[in-house]
Amino acid sequence: MGVRKAVKGVGDFLVETVGEVVAEIVLSVLACALLGLLALIAYLAWSFSPRATLAGAGVLSLALAHGAWVTFRDPAKGRGRRGLAAVTSVGFVLTAATAAFLLLYGPGCGCL
């Protein structure tokens, strides 16, 4: 009985280790692809129109700042977020999550 249990434990450990390595590789490839896509978007936008790119970056910054303000302030009693506040709040949360993902997995990308 003891040998079977030991073999099963070692097998479970190996399956878990291989699963973690595969997940790490998939996340690293995803981070590299996302970094490449963001660089391509920035390059194409700048080559199309530098002024429009700067204006778009300014508008995006204002929207993200509004989303951060809405997310971290105390909501009024009995009212949830509606309309523009909900959209900018979701945009801020998604951008923050993407930034955290790239901060954790982006440095492991060999393309930098």
Contacts in CASP RR format, 6 or more apart in sequence:
PFRMAT RR
TARGET T0000
AUTHOR 0000-0000-0000
METHOD contacts of the structure
MODEL  1
MGVRKAVKGVGDFLVETVGEVVAEIVLSVLACALLGLLALIAYLAWSFSP
RATLAGAGVLSLALAHGAWVTFRDPAKGRGRRGLAAVTSVGFVLTAATAA
FLLLYGPGCGCL
27 105 0 8 1.000
28 105 0 8 1.000
28 106 0 8 1.000
28 108 0 8 1.000
28 109 0 8 1.000
30 105 0 8 1.000
31 101 0 8 1.000
31 102 0 8 1.000
31 105 0 8 1.000
31 106 0 8 1.000
31 108 0 8 1.000
31 109 0 8 1.000
32 106 0 8 1.000
32 109 0 8 1.000
32 110 0 8 1.000
32 111 0 8 1.000
34 98 0 8 1.000
34 101 0 8 1.000
34 102 0 8 1.000
35 102 0 8 1.000
35 106 0 8 1.000
35 109 0 8 1.000
35 111 0 8 1.000
35 112 0 8 1.000
36 111 0 8 1.000
42 53 0 8 1.000
45 52 0 8 1.000
45 53 0 8 1.000
46 53 0 8 1.000
63 88 0 8 1.000
63 91 0 8 1.000
64 88 0 8 1.000
64 91 0 8 1.000
64 92 0 8 1.000
64 95 0 8 1.000
66 84 0 8 1.000
66 85 0 8 1.000
66 88 0 8 1.000
66 92 0 8 1.000
67 85 0 8 1.000
67 88 0 8 1.000
67 89 0 8 1.000
67 91 0 8 1.000
67 92 0 8 1.000
68 92 0 8 1.000
70 81 0 8 1.000
70 85 0 8 1.000
70 88 0 8 1.000
70 89 0 8 1.000
70 92 0 8 1.000
71 89 0 8 1.000
71 92 0 8 1.000
71 93 0 8 1.000
75 81 0 8 1.000
81 89 0 8 1.000
106 112 0 8 1.000
END
